[in-house]
Amino acid sequence: MATINTMNDEKKIDKAAYVLKAVAHPLRIKIIQMLNENKELNVSAIYKDLNAEQSLISHHLINMRDKGILDIRRSGKNIYYFLVDTAVADVIECIYRSKAMV
């Protein structure tokens, strides 16, 4: 496994911490999993599946979009959210498989 040279990779470390903080909420993790499985979904599909308030889901979606984790595609009046990079979902899956989750 490669070691991290903190002097050269400080920006990468800061970005990793930023992304991890941005997804560190159970609903956000669920949203990321849903988008990873479905590629893209609109707000209605997400809040109905999670049985949560639309305003709460919208808040989380906007927050993750602002932080570069999600993006949107417009189709008429509908807005579809999708993961910018599935690496975030891969990290979550890796955590699930870790010994720390036992």
N, C-alpha and C positions, 0 to 999 in steps of 0.2 A: 504494500500500500504506500502510495506517495505521501511524503510529509509536506506540510504547509509551511512555506517560507513566509512568515507573517509580515516581513518588511515589504516583500513584493506583492503579496496577495491581500493586503489590508482592505482594499476596495471590494474584493470578492467576499471576504469575511463579513464586511459590513452589509453587503447586499444579501448574503445568505441570512444574516440575523434579521434584516428588514423583512424578507419574505416569510421567514418562519414566524415572526411576530404577527405578520398580517394574516396568517392562516390559523393562528393559535386560538381557535374557538370551535366548539363542537359543531355548530351549524355550518360554519365555513368549511370544515373538513367534510361534512356530509355533502355540501354543495359541490365541492371539488370532486368527490367520488362520483356523484351523479353525472357531472359534466364529463368526467373521464370515461364513464361507461356509455353515455349517450351522445358524445361529441358536442352537441349544443342543445340548449333548452330555453324556453321563455320563462318569465317570472311565474306565470300561472302554473305551469307544470311543476316547477320547483316547490312553490309554497303548498300546493295541493298534496304533493308526494310527502313533504316533510310535516304536513299538518301544522303549519305555522302561519302567523300573520303576514300578509303580503308586504306591509310596510317594513317589517323586520327583515324579511328576505331581501327586499329591495335595498335596504340599508347595507346589508352584508355584500350584496352584489356590486353596488356602487363603490364601496370601500375597496374591494378586491380589484375592481377595474381601475380605480385611481392608482393603485399600487402596482399595476402592470401584470397582475396574475390572470385576469380575465380580459376579454374584449367582447365586442358586440358585432352582430350583423343585423341590419335592418331589412325587413321584408314587409312592405306596406306599413301598417300600424304596429306590427309586431317587432319586438326586439329580442334577438336570440343571443344568449351568452355562451361563450366557449372559453376553454383554457388556452392561454397564449402558448404555454409549454407544458407538456404532461409530466415534466420532471417533478413538479410539486406533488402530483398524485403518486409518482414513484417513491418519493421520500416518505409519504404517509404510509404506503404499502410496506416499505422497508421497516418503518417503526412498528407496524403491526406484527411483522415477523421476528422482531428482535426479542432477545431474552428478557429485556426490561418489561415487556408486556405480559409476561407469564404470571 
